[in-house]
Amino acid sequence: MTDDNPVAKRFIKELYDWLTPELLYHCLTGEEDEAELLRISKLDPWLLEPLLNKAMREWPQRLGQLDGQRRREKAESKALVQQFVLKLTNE
């Protein structure tokens, strides 16, 4: 990307406008508390940077937790469907 590319400049500007610190923190950590996200949106950059860096370092672990949760939910759903089918076939 060159500095004289107006389309690229506009895209990057819109991306930064949309990807606010509190949205990024929510995406990385799953934080849903509105008060906490509001507090994060008001942090000075020198306080915000270490917080986001920590969240980014912990992202692989969180991704593993989300994958484990998804697998558990899938297994529970499969078990419920099997129970339902068995119940129907026994009636």
C-alpha positions as CSV (number, residue, x, y, z in Angstrom):
1,M,0.0,0.0,0.0
2,T,1.3,3.4,-0.9
3,D,0.7,6.6,0.9
4,D,-0.9,8.1,-2.2
5,N,-3.7,5.5,-2.5
6,P,-6.9,7.2,-1.4
7,V,-9.0,4.1,-1.4
8,A,-6.5,2.3,1.0
9,K,-6.3,5.3,3.2
10,R,-10.1,5.5,3.5
11,F,-10.4,1.8,4.1
12,I,-7.9,1.9,7.0
13,K,-9.5,5.0,8.5
14,E,-13.0,3.4,8.4
15,L,-11.5,0.2,9.9
16,Y,-10.0,2.1,12.8
17,D,-13.2,4.0,13.3
18,W,-15.2,0.8,13.4
19,L,-12.7,-1.3,15.4
20,T,-12.8,0.6,18.7
21,P,-10.7,-0.5,21.6
22,E,-13.8,-1.7,23.5
23,L,-14.9,-3.8,20.5
24,L,-11.5,-5.3,20.1
25,Y,-11.4,-6.1,23.9
26,H,-14.8,-7.7,23.7
27,C,-13.8,-9.8,20.7
28,L,-10.6,-11.0,22.3
29,T,-11.9,-11.7,25.8
30,G,-15.7,-12.1,25.5
31,E,-16.3,-9.4,28.0
32,E,-20.0,-8.4,28.0
33,D,-20.2,-6.1,31.0
34,E,-21.3,-2.7,29.5
35,A,-19.8,-0.8,32.4
36,E,-16.4,-2.5,31.9
37,L,-16.5,-1.9,28.2
38,L,-17.4,1.8,28.7
39,R,-14.5,2.1,31.1
40,I,-12.1,0.6,28.6
41,S,-13.3,3.0,25.9
42,K,-12.3,5.9,28.1
43,L,-8.8,4.6,29.0
44,D,-5.8,6.6,28.0
45,P,-3.7,5.0,25.3
46,W,-0.8,4.3,27.7
47,L,-3.2,2.2,29.9
48,L,-5.1,0.7,27.0
49,E,-2.1,-0.7,25.1
50,P,-1.0,-3.2,27.9
51,L,-4.5,-4.3,28.4
52,L,-5.0,-5.1,24.7
53,N,-1.6,-6.7,24.5
54,K,-2.5,-9.0,27.4
55,A,-5.8,-9.9,25.8
56,M,-4.0,-10.7,22.5
57,R,-1.4,-12.9,24.3
58,E,-4.3,-14.8,26.0
59,W,-6.3,-15.2,22.7
60,P,-4.9,-18.7,21.8
61,Q,-6.0,-20.0,25.3
62,R,-9.4,-18.4,24.9
63,L,-9.7,-19.8,21.4
64,G,-9.1,-23.3,22.9
65,Q,-11.7,-22.7,25.6
66,L,-14.2,-21.6,23.0
67,D,-13.4,-24.7,20.9
68,G,-13.9,-27.0,24.0
69,Q,-17.2,-25.3,24.8
70,R,-18.4,-25.7,21.2
71,R,-17.4,-29.4,21.3
72,R,-19.2,-30.0,24.6
73,E,-22.4,-28.3,23.3
74,K,-22.2,-30.4,20.1
75,A,-21.9,-33.6,22.1
76,E,-24.8,-32.6,24.4
77,S,-27.0,-31.8,21.4
78,K,-26.1,-35.1,19.8
79,A,-27.0,-37.0,23.0
80,L,-30.3,-35.2,23.3
81,V,-31.2,-36.1,19.7
82,Q,-30.2,-39.7,20.3
83,Q,-32.4,-39.8,23.4
84,F,-35.3,-38.3,21.5
85,V,-34.9,-40.9,18.6
86,L,-34.7,-43.8,21.1
87,K,-37.8,-42.5,22.9
88,L,-39.7,-42.4,19.6
89,T,-38.6,-45.8,18.5
90,N,-39.6,-47.4,21.8
91,E,-43.1,-45.9,21.7
